[in-house]
């Protein structure tokens, strides 16, 4: 078995044509190949469910059988276990897979395997010496095909043959000086399955990060931070194409979780890392926040107001103004993703996370207890004073509960489940209540902005009444949470 460390970058056909003349490749001979691959799975797509790829590849006159066990990619970087051997097409022999349980899983299903999709592309390869490393740079151009549908391939793959992962990022930085390269996370296999299933583009939600007690706090942070980055990147296409408002929501949540993770782990992270990336995402997060506020106003806050005042002339003007503001805010997000600094930020942050070193020897279990206790104490202190809190302090309480929930979600794999589930349920209910209160406070500001000084007395009165009702319900929800035992 070999472990493949690979960085994937998308580029335009125009940039692909310029690659061969890049100064870094000057004088380095290249190899050209035509690669035809057929990927297999069971009718129930059991391999896909376990992120396993089995393919037959025609490479020149030779056929190869490849098995890959994929890990999620972030910032374009993926680390995969791979087994490959010469083979006869259609004959599934997994004797070369040296992981017994994994091999048995494949052998038990091999009779059910059927072709799912193909990738057909031309590859140009350079072996590039860079720093202390030898890196294979492959330019792939072609198509993924399934059930008569196809999607283009135009990407670079940088694979570490020997040396250190830092040099992959160093080489990419130099390539980005002359070429528009964007870190990509969807593998060819992933795109093939999407075609086979005819999957529409859907918002991507946060996944549980598989941390364990054997990790150091920095190692756990690395997994969590890269999971947050994947969460954001997988919603990127939906942001750029103006899709469902849920793409905005999930992208915003991803950056909130990422920024919370940096603050949470700051005591064990290098100070220069926290200083460099603690505020880096703030501009993009702010633009997403503005867009989300207008989306919530249009989809959730305004409809009951319109139903309450069907004949109010301000409602129609308010809706049109809010739609214009929402459209403008969405364009701001797209504009931020279009600047050349954005793909460079993805790369630099991924590189910084992968190359973090431990500065404090502390068991993850102890760090987890410390951080949960700290965040729970802060939230509990505010909750006990809820009756005397000002709106600004109530907003701070909402943020404190949000940070506590993210902390618990990050550490879920190493927490005893007995008390965690009811605690998180009570916390989620409390966050929902505080979120609604905050939505109505935000609505007052948005209405004033949208109507630009035109009074909307009945509307303001309705919002104020609804806000007062929600605040009156808060003590009961807080009591339910306060009664829970902290995990």
C-alpha positions in Angstrom: 0.0 0.0 0.0 1.1 3.5 -0.7 -0.2 6.8 0.8 -0.9 9.4 -1.9 -0.5 13.0 -1.0 -2.1 15.0 -3.8 -3.1 18.6 -4.4 -5.8 19.2 -7.0 -6.2 22.6 -8.8 -8.8 23.6 -11.4 -7.8 25.9 -14.2 -9.3 27.2 -17.4 -8.5 25.7 -20.9 -6.6 29.0 -21.7 -4.5 28.6 -18.5 -3.9 24.9 -19.3 -2.4 25.9 -22.7 0.0 28.3 -21.0 1.2 25.7 -18.4 3.9 24.0 -20.5 5.7 27.3 -21.1 5.8 28.2 -17.4 9.4 29.0 -16.2 9.3 26.2 -13.5 8.8 23.6 -16.2 11.5 24.9 -18.5 13.9 22.2 -19.6 12.0 19.4 -17.9 10.9 16.7 -20.3 7.2 15.7 -20.1 5.4 12.4 -20.8 2.0 12.3 -22.5 -0.6 9.5 -21.8 -4.1 8.7 -22.8 -5.9 7.3 -19.7 -9.2 5.5 -20.0 -10.7 4.5 -16.6 -13.9 2.6 -15.8 -15.1 2.7 -12.2 -17.2 -0.1 -10.6 -19.6 -0.4 -7.7 -22.4 -2.6 -6.5 -26.0 -1.8 -7.5 -26.5 -0.3 -4.0 -23.3 1.8 -4.4 -21.8 0.4 -1.3 -18.3 1.5 -2.3 -19.4 5.0 -2.8 -21.0 5.0 0.7 -17.6 4.1 2.2 -15.6 6.5 0.0 -13.9 3.7 -1.8 -13.0 3.7 -5.5 -12.3 0.6 -7.6 -11.3 1.1 -11.2 -9.7 -0.5 -14.2 -7.3 1.8 -16.0 -6.0 1.4 -19.6 -2.5 3.1 -19.6 -1.0 2.7 -23.0 -1.2 -1.1 -23.7 -1.3 -2.0 -20.0 -4.4 -2.5 -17.8 -4.2 -1.7 -14.1 -6.6 -2.4 -11.2 -6.6 0.4 -8.7 -8.3 0.6 -5.2 -8.4 3.9 -3.4 -9.7 4.6 0.1 -10.3 8.3 0.1 -10.2 10.9 2.8 -12.1 14.2 2.4 -10.1 16.9 0.7 -9.7 20.4 2.0 -8.0 23.3 0.2 -7.5 20.9 -2.7 -5.2 18.6 -0.7 -6.2 14.9 -0.3 -4.4 12.0 1.4 -5.5 8.6 0.2 -4.5 5.0 0.7 -3.9 3.4 -2.7 -3.3 -0.1 -4.1 -2.5 -0.7 -7.7 -1.5 -3.8 -9.8 -1.5 -5.1 -13.3 -4.8 -6.8 -14.1 -7.2 -8.2 -16.7 -10.2 -6.0 -17.3 -13.3 -7.3 -15.5 -11.3 -9.8 -13.4 -11.5 -8.6 -9.8 -8.5 -9.9 -7.9 -7.8 -8.0 -4.7 -4.8 -10.1 -3.4 -2.6 -7.0 -3.7 -4.7 -5.1 -1.0 -2.7 -5.7 2.2 -5.4 -4.5 4.6 -7.3 -7.8 5.5 -10.6 -6.4 6.6 -10.7 -4.0 3.6 -9.8 -6.8 1.2 -12.5 -9.0 2.6 -15.1 -6.3 2.2 -14.2 -6.0 -1.5 -14.0 -9.7 -2.2 -17.4 -10.3 -0.7 -19.0 -7.9 -3.2 -16.9 -8.4 -6.3 -19.5 -10.6 -8.0 -22.0 -7.7 -7.8 -19.7 -5.1 -9.4 -20.9 -3.2 -12.4 -19.6 -0.3 -14.5 -20.8 3.0 -13.1 -18.9 5.7 -15.1 -15.8 6.3 -17.1 -13.1 9.0 -17.2 -11.4 9.6 -20.5 -8.6 12.1 -20.5 -5.1 13.0 -21.8 -2.5 13.5 -19.2 0.8 15.4 -19.5 3.3 14.7 -16.7 6.4 16.6 -15.5 8.6 15.4 -12.6 9.5 18.7 -10.9 12.4 19.0 -8.4 11.3 21.7 -5.9 12.9 22.5 -2.5 13.8 19.2 -1.0 11.1 17.3 -2.8 10.3 15.5 -6.1 6.8 16.4 -7.2 4.8 14.9 -10.1 2.8 17.6 -11.9 0.0 16.2 -14.1 -2.2 18.2 -16.4 -5.5 16.3 -17.2 -7.9 17.3 -19.9 -10.9 15.3 -21.0 -14.3 14.2 -19.8 -16.2 12.2 -17.1 -19.1 10.2 -18.7 -22.0 8.3 -17.3 -25.4 7.4 -18.8 -24.9 9.5 -21.9 -24.0 12.6 -19.9 -20.5 14.2 -19.5 -18.7 16.9 -17.6 -15.3 18.3 -18.6 -12.0 17.7 -16.9 -9.4 20.5 -16.8 -7.2 20.3 -13.8 -3.7 19.9 -12.4 -2.7 17.3 -9.9 0.4 17.7 -7.8 1.6 14.5 -6.2 4.4 14.3 -3.6 6.8 11.6 -4.8 9.4 12.3 -2.1 10.1 15.1 0.4 7.8 17.2 2.4 4.2 18.4 1.9 5.4 22.0 2.4 7.0 21.9 -1.0 3.7 21.0 -2.8 2.4 24.3 -1.5 5.5 26.2 -2.3 5.4 24.9 -5.9 1.7 25.9 -6.2 2.4 29.4 -4.9 4.9 30.0 -7.7 2.5 28.6 -10.3 -0.2 30.9 -9.0 2.0 33.9 -9.8 1.4 33.3 -13.5 -1.7 31.1 -13.7 -5.2 31.3 -12.3 -5.4 28.1 -10.2 -8.2 27.3 -7.8 -8.0 24.5 -5.1 -10.5 21.9 -5.9 -12.0 19.2 -3.7 -14.3 17.1 -6.0 -12.4 14.1 -7.3 -13.1 12.7 -10.8 -14.8 9.8 -9.1 -17.0 12.1 -7.1 -18.1 13.9 -10.3 -18.7 10.5 -12.0 -21.1 9.4 -9.2 -22.9 12.7 -9.4 -23.5 12.2 -13.1 -24.6 8.5 -12.5 -27.0 9.6 -9.9 -28.1 12.7 -11.8 -27.7 14.6 -8.5 -28.7 18.3 -8.5 -26.4 20.7 -6.7 -27.3 20.7 -3.0 -26.2 22.8 0.0 -23.6 20.9 2.0 -23.9 20.7 5.8 -21.2 20.3 8.4 -20.1 16.7 9.1 -18.8 15.2 12.4 -15.0 15.4 12.4 -13.5 12.1 13.3 -11.1 13.1 16.1 -9.9 10.7 18.9 -8.3 10.9 22.3 -4.9 9.7 21.0 -4.5 13.0 19.1 -2.9 16.1 20.4 -5.0 19.3 20.6 -3.2 20.6 17.5 -3.8 17.4 15.5 -7.5 17.6 16.5 -7.6 21.3 15.4 -6.1 20.3 12.1 -8.9 17.8 11.4 -11.6 20.2 12.6 -10.3 23.3 10.7 -9.9 21.3 7.5 -13.5 19.9 7.9 -14.8 23.5 8.3 -12.9 24.5 5.1 -14.4 21.6 3.2 -17.8 22.6 4.5 -17.3 26.0 3.0 -15.7 24.9 -0.3 -18.5 22.4 -1.0 -21.0 25.3 -0.9 -18.9 27.5 -3.1 -20.4 26.5 -6.4 -23.9 27.3 -5.1 -22.7 30.7 -4.0 -21.3 31.5 -7.4 -24.3 30.3 -9.4 -26.8 32.2 -7.2 -28.5 29.0 -6.0 -30.7 28.3 -3.0 -30.4 30.7 0.0 -29.3 27.7 2.0 -25.9 27.8 0.2 -25.4 31.2 1.8 -26.5 29.9 5.2 -24.2 26.9 5.1 -21.2 28.9 3.8 -21.7 31.4 6.7 -22.0 28.6 9.2 -18.8 27.0 7.9 -16.8 30.2 8.4 -18.4 30.8 11.8 -17.3 27.3 12.8 -13.8 27.9 11.4 -13.3 31.2 13.2 -14.7 29.6 16.4 -12.3 26.7 16.1 -9.3 29.1 15.8 -10.4 30.9 18.9 -11.1 27.7 20.8 -7.7 26.2 20.1 -5.8 29.5 20.3 -4.1 28.5 23.6 -2.3 25.6 21.9 -1.7 27.2 18.5 1.3 29.3 17.5 0.6 33.0 18.2 1.6 33.9 14.6 -0.9 31.5 13.2 -3.7 32.9 15.3 -2.6 36.5 14.5 -2.5 35.7 10.7 -5.8 33.8 10.4 -7.9 34.8 13.4 -9.4 37.7 11.4 -8.5 36.7 7.8 -12.0 35.4 7.0 -13.9 38.4 8.6 -14.6 40.3 5.3 -16.1 37.3 3.6 -18.0 36.3 6.7 -19.4 39.8 7.0 -20.6 39.7 3.4 -22.2 36.3 3.9 -23.8 37.7 7.1 -25.4 40.7 5.3 -26.8 38.4 2.6 -28.1 35.9 5.1 -29.8 38.7 7.1 -31.7 39.9 4.0 -32.6 36.3 3.0 -34.0 35.6 6.5 -36.0 38.9 6.4 -37.5 38.0 3.0 -38.2 34.3 3.6 -39.1 34.2 7.3 -39.7 37.6 8.9 -41.6 39.5 6.1 -44.3 36.8 5.2 -46.1 36.9 8.6 -45.9 40.7 8.6 -47.5 40.8 5.1 -50.2 38.4 6.2 -50.9 40.6 9.2 -51.2 43.8 7.1 -52.5 42.7 3.7 -53.5 46.2 2.7 -50.5 48.1 3.9 -48.8 49.9 1.0 -45.4 49.9 2.7 -45.2 46.1 2.5 -44.9 46.0 -1.3 -42.3 48.8 -1.3 -40.4 47.1 1.6 -40.3 43.7 -0.3 -38.9 45.3 -3.4 -36.3 47.3 -1.5 -35.3 44.2 0.5 -35.0 42.1 -2.8 -32.7 44.8 -4.2 -30.6 44.8 -1.1 -30.4 41.0 -1.0 -29.3 40.9 -4.6 -26.6 43.5 -4.0 -25.3 41.6 -1.0 -25.2 38.4 -2.9 -23.2 40.1 -5.7 -20.7 41.3 -3.0 -20.1 37.7 -2.0 -19.6 36.6 -5.6 -17.2 39.5 -6.1 -15.1 38.5 -3.1 -14.9 34.9 -4.4 -13.8 36.1 -7.8 -10.7 38.1 -6.7 -7.3 36.4 -7.1 -6.6 36.6 -3.4 -9.4 34.1 -2.6 -7.8 30.9 -4.1 -4.5 32.0 -2.7 -6.1 32.3 0.8 -7.5 28.8 0.5 -4.0 27.5 -0.4 -2.1 29.5 2.2 -4.5 28.5 5.0 -4.5 24.9 4.1 -0.6 25.0 4.0 -0.5 26.7 7.4 -2.8 24.1 8.9 -1.0 21.1 7.6 2.4 22.4 8.7 1.3 23.4 12.3 3.6 22.0 15.0 2.7 21.3 18.6 3.7 24.0 21.0 2.0 22.6 24.2 2.1 18.9 25.3 -1.4 18.4 26.7 -3.7 15.4 26.4 -6.7 16.2 24.2 -9.1 14.9 26.9 -7.8 17.5 29.4 -7.9 20.3 26.9 -11.5 19.3 26.0 -12.7 19.4 29.6 -11.0 22.8 30.1 -12.6 24.4 27.1 -16.1 23.0 27.7 -16.0 24.1 31.3 -14.9 27.6 30.3 -17.6 28.1 27.6 -20.3 26.5 29.8 -19.4 28.8 32.7 -19.6 31.9 30.6 -23.0 30.9 29.1 -24.4 29.9 32.5 -23.3 33.2 34.1 -25.2 35.2 31.4 -28.2 32.8 31.6 -28.6 33.3 35.3 -28.8 37.1 34.7 -31.2 36.9 31.8 -33.9 39.0 33.4 -31.7 42.0 33.7 -29.8 41.7 30.4 -30.0 44.6 27.9 -30.5 43.7 24.2 -26.8 44.1 23.6 -26.0 41.7 26.5 -28.7 39.3 25.3 -26.9 39.3 21.9 -23.6 38.4 23.7 -25.5 35.6 25.5 -26.6 34.2 22.1 -23.0 34.3 20.8 -21.8 32.5 24.0 -24.3 29.7 23.5 -23.4 29.4 19.8 -19.7 29.1 20.8 -20.6 26.5 23.4 -22.5 24.5 20.9 -19.7 24.5 18.3 -17.3 23.5 21.1 -19.4 20.5 22.0 -20.0 19.5 18.3 -16.2 19.7 17.6 -15.5 17.4 20.5 -18.5 15.1 20.1 -16.5 12.0 19.1 -14.6 11.9 22.4 -17.5 12.9 24.7 -19.7 10.4 26.6 -23.0 10.3 24.7 -25.3 9.8 27.8 -25.5 13.5 28.7 -24.5 15.0 25.4 -27.7 14.3 23.5 -30.2 16.0 25.9 -27.8 18.8 26.5 -27.3 19.6 22.8 -31.1 19.3 22.3 -31.8 21.9 25.0 -29.0 24.0 23.6 -30.4 23.9 20.1 -33.8 24.9 21.3 -32.3 27.8 23.2 -30.3 28.9 20.2 -33.4 28.8 18.0 -35.3 31.0 20.5 -32.4 33.5 20.8 -32.0 33.4 17.0 -35.7 34.4 16.4 -35.3 37.3 18.9 -32.1 38.4 17.1 -33.9 38.2 13.7 -36.6 40.6 14.9 -34.0 43.0 16.3 -32.1 42.8 12.9 -35.4 43.3 11.1 -35.9 46.8 12.7 -32.5 47.9 11.3 -33.2 46.3 7.9 -36.6 48.0 7.5 -35.1 51.4 8.4 -32.4 50.9 5.8 -34.8 49.6 3.1 -37.4 52.3 3.5 -34.8 55.0 3.9 -36.6 57.1 6.4 -40.2 56.4 5.4 -42.1 55.5 8.5 -43.8 52.1 8.8 -45.6 52.4 12.1 -47.8 49.3 12.1 -45.0 47.1 10.9 -42.6 48.4 13.6 -45.4 47.8 16.2 -45.9 44.2 15.0 -42.2 43.5 15.2 -41.9 45.0 18.7 -44.9 43.0 19.9 -43.5 39.7 18.5 -40.1 40.5 20.0 -41.7 41.1 23.4 -43.5 37.8 23.2 -40.4 35.8 22.3 -38.4 37.4 25.1 -41.2 36.4 27.6 -40.8 32.8 26.4 -37.0 32.8 27.0 -37.0 32.0 30.8 -38.7 28.6 30.2 -36.2 27.6 27.5 -33.3 28.8 29.6 -34.6 26.8 32.6 -34.6 23.6 30.5 -31.0 24.1 29.5 -29.9 25.1 33.0 -31.4 21.8 34.3 -29.1 19.8 32.0 -25.8 18.3 33.2 -22.8 19.6 31.3 -21.2 16.8 29.3 
